[in-house]
């Protein structure tokens, strides 16, 4: 259950997965694409602070009590009942964007593109509210309805689209034309009616601007 952010408080997120640690009793396998697609959804829903866990993997320090899972300094050793989620005693690589030894993974580069966007347009984004389309997926099993949202100030903003799902496959969406209702009742279509419709491929997540003011010009979309 989600609750609206109180007035005067920013929507910030912490511990958005940058990866996932593998435990002896939970052999989780993540694909690089699982993370950045989820990060885009957070931004599209109005989040103004992306906080990751973890962004850079590392090593647990050695313990004077030994390095066994129930005695070392890895996280589950601090539980009163013992190591209930036993992760490796020393390695805490976490399949993070930057691994245990600083090695960049594929999702590091995928996440970096989103970070560059946020860095360049942060002042605009933080002033824009999220809006969901009238037609939305009826349930998580609805794979045919396009999943998208807008952050806008009423006239300009950014469209966010996600056609990726972990452990699933969302089919390509064809003949896509987004209809935006702006302040004052003006309607805008993306792409324009004079252009061909979009095809959103399977496994794609994306964002792009509309009516973005750049100096003396305005980028329609």
C-alpha positions as CSV (number, residue, x, y, z in Angstrom):
1,X,0.0,0.0,0.0
2,X,1.4,3.4,-0.9
3,X,0.6,6.8,0.6
4,X,0.8,10.2,-1.0
5,X,3.9,12.3,-0.2
6,X,2.8,15.0,2.4
7,X,2.9,18.5,1.1
8,X,6.2,20.2,1.6
9,X,8.2,16.9,1.5
10,X,10.1,15.6,-1.5
11,X,9.6,12.0,-2.7
12,X,12.9,10.3,-2.1
13,X,13.8,6.7,-2.4
14,X,16.4,4.6,-0.5
15,X,17.8,1.2,-1.1
16,X,16.5,0.9,-4.7
17,X,18.2,-2.3,-5.8
18,X,21.5,-1.7,-7.6
19,X,21.8,-5.5,-7.7
20,X,21.3,-8.3,-5.2
21,X,23.6,-10.3,-3.0
22,X,23.6,-14.1,-3.3
23,X,23.0,-16.0,-0.1
24,X,23.8,-19.7,0.5
25,X,20.0,-20.4,0.9
26,X,18.7,-17.8,-1.6
27,X,20.5,-18.1,-5.0
28,X,19.0,-15.0,-6.6
29,X,20.0,-14.4,-10.2
30,X,19.6,-10.9,-11.6
31,X,20.0,-9.6,-15.1
32,X,21.6,-6.2,-15.7
33,X,18.4,-4.9,-17.3
34,X,16.4,-5.6,-14.1
35,X,17.8,-2.6,-12.3
36,X,17.8,0.4,-14.7
37,X,14.3,-0.4,-15.9
38,X,13.0,-0.2,-12.3
39,X,14.9,3.0,-11.7
40,X,13.2,4.7,-14.6
41,X,9.8,3.7,-13.1
42,X,10.7,5.4,-9.9
43,X,11.6,8.6,-11.6
44,X,8.5,8.5,-13.7
45,X,6.3,8.1,-10.6
46,X,7.7,11.3,-9.2
47,X,10.7,10.3,-7.2
48,X,13.2,13.2,-6.8
49,X,16.0,11.3,-5.2
50,X,17.3,7.9,-6.4
51,X,19.1,6.2,-3.5
52,X,20.7,2.8,-4.3
53,X,21.7,-0.3,-2.3
54,X,24.3,-1.1,-3.4
55,X,26.0,1.0,-6.1
56,X,29.5,-0.3,-5.4
57,X,30.2,-3.8,-4.0
58,X,32.9,-4.4,-1.5
59,X,34.5,-6.7,1.0
60,X,33.5,-7.4,4.6
61,X,36.4,-6.8,7.0
62,X,37.9,-9.8,8.8
63,X,36.6,-10.4,12.3
64,X,38.6,-11.3,15.4
65,X,35.8,-13.9,16.0
66,X,36.5,-15.7,12.7
67,X,35.0,-15.5,9.3
68,X,32.3,-18.1,9.6
69,X,28.8,-16.8,8.7
70,X,27.6,-16.9,12.3
71,X,30.7,-15.1,13.6
72,X,32.0,-12.7,11.0
73,X,31.0,-9.2,10.1
74,X,28.6,-9.9,7.3
75,X,25.1,-8.7,7.9
76,X,23.3,-11.9,9.0
77,X,25.8,-12.6,11.8
78,X,24.3,-9.8,13.8
79,X,20.9,-11.5,14.1
80,X,20.1,-13.0,17.6
81,X,19.0,-16.3,16.1
82,X,22.2,-16.6,14.0
83,X,22.8,-16.4,10.3
84,X,19.3,-16.7,8.8
85,X,20.4,-15.2,5.5
86,X,24.0,-16.4,5.2
87,X,25.8,-14.4,2.6
88,X,29.5,-15.0,1.9
89,X,31.7,-14.2,4.8
90,X,34.0,-11.7,2.9
91,X,32.6,-10.9,-0.5
92,X,29.8,-8.4,-0.7
93,X,29.8,-7.9,-4.5
94,X,26.0,-7.6,-4.6
95,X,26.0,-7.7,-8.4
96,X,26.3,-4.0,-8.0
97,X,26.8,-1.7,-11.0
98,X,30.4,-1.4,-9.8
99,X,31.5,-4.7,-8.5
100,X,33.5,-5.8,-5.6
101,X,36.8,-4.8,-7.2
102,X,35.4,-1.7,-9.1
103,X,34.6,-3.6,-12.3
104,X,31.8,-1.9,-14.2
105,X,28.9,-4.1,-15.3
106,X,26.5,-3.6,-18.1
107,X,23.9,-1.9,-15.9
108,X,26.5,0.6,-14.7
109,X,26.5,2.0,-18.2
110,X,22.7,1.7,-18.6
111,X,22.2,3.5,-15.3
112,X,24.7,6.2,-16.2
113,X,22.6,7.3,-19.1
114,X,19.7,8.0,-16.7
115,X,22.0,9.7,-14.2
116,X,23.3,12.1,-16.9
117,X,19.7,12.9,-17.8
118,X,18.9,13.6,-14.1
119,X,22.0,15.7,-13.7
120,X,21.2,17.9,-16.7
121,X,17.5,18.3,-16.1
122,X,17.1,18.0,-12.3
123,X,15.7,21.5,-11.8
124,X,13.0,20.9,-14.3
125,X,12.2,17.4,-13.1
126,X,11.8,18.3,-9.5
127,X,9.1,20.9,-10.4
128,X,7.1,18.5,-12.5
129,X,4.4,16.2,-11.2
130,X,3.7,12.7,-12.5
131,X,0.5,11.9,-14.4
132,X,-0.7,8.4,-15.3
133,X,-2.6,7.7,-18.5
134,X,-6.4,7.0,-18.5
135,X,-5.8,3.5,-19.9
136,X,-3.5,1.5,-17.7
137,X,-2.7,-2.3,-17.4
138,X,-5.7,-4.0,-15.7
139,X,-3.3,-6.3,-13.7
140,X,0.3,-7.4,-13.7
141,X,-0.7,-10.1,-16.2
142,X,-1.8,-7.5,-18.7
143,X,1.1,-7.5,-21.1
144,X,-0.6,-5.9,-24.0
145,X,-1.3,-2.4,-22.6
146,X,1.6,0.0,-22.9
147,X,3.1,1.1,-19.6
148,X,3.9,4.8,-19.7
149,X,3.6,8.0,-17.6
150,X,4.4,11.7,-17.9
151,X,6.1,14.3,-15.7
152,X,5.0,17.7,-16.7
153,X,4.4,21.3,-15.6
154,X,1.3,21.5,-17.6
155,X,2.9,22.5,-20.9
156,X,6.3,20.8,-21.1
157,X,7.8,17.7,-19.6
158,X,9.0,14.2,-20.2
159,X,7.4,11.0,-21.3
160,X,8.5,7.7,-19.7
161,X,7.9,4.3,-21.3
162,X,8.7,0.9,-19.9
163,X,8.3,-2.3,-21.9
164,X,10.6,-4.5,-19.8
165,X,9.6,-6.9,-17.1
166,X,11.9,-9.1,-14.9
167,X,11.3,-12.8,-15.4
168,X,8.8,-12.0,-18.1
169,X,8.5,-10.8,-21.6
170,X,6.4,-7.9,-22.7
171,X,5.6,-8.1,-26.4
172,X,6.4,-5.2,-28.8
173,X,3.8,-2.5,-28.9
174,X,2.9,-1.3,-32.4
175,X,0.9,1.6,-33.7
176,X,1.7,3.7,-30.6
177,X,0.6,7.3,-30.6
178,X,0.5,9.1,-27.2
179,X,-2.1,11.7,-26.6
180,X,-1.2,14.5,-24.1
181,X,-3.7,17.0,-22.6
182,X,-2.0,20.2,-21.7
183,X,-3.1,23.1,-19.5
184,X,-5.9,25.0,-21.2
185,X,-7.2,22.0,-23.0
186,X,-4.6,21.8,-25.8
187,X,-4.0,18.3,-27.2
188,X,-0.6,17.1,-28.4
189,X,0.1,13.8,-30.1
190,X,3.5,12.0,-30.0
191,X,4.4,11.3,-32.7
192,X,2.5,14.0,-34.6
193,X,-0.5,12.8,-36.7
194,X,1.4,13.6,-39.8
195,X,4.1,11.1,-38.9
196,X,4.1,7.4,-38.6
197,X,3.2,5.7,-35.4
198,X,5.8,4.3,-33.0
199,X,6.8,0.7,-32.4
200,X,8.1,0.1,-28.8
201,X,10.2,-3.0,-28.9
202,X,10.1,-5.8,-26.3
203,X,12.6,-5.1,-23.5
204,X,12.7,-1.4,-24.1
205,X,12.6,1.4,-21.6
206,X,12.9,5.0,-22.6
207,X,12.2,8.7,-21.9
208,X,12.1,11.7,-24.1
209,X,11.1,15.4,-23.8
210,X,8.2,17.3,-25.2
211,X,7.9,21.1,-25.6
212,X,11.3,21.4,-24.0
213,X,12.6,25.0,-24.0
214,X,16.3,25.2,-25.0
215,X,17.4,28.8,-25.3
216,X,15.5,30.5,-28.0
217,X,13.9,27.3,-29.4
218,X,11.4,24.7,-28.2
219,X,11.8,21.0,-29.0
220,X,8.3,19.7,-29.7
221,X,9.3,16.1,-29.0
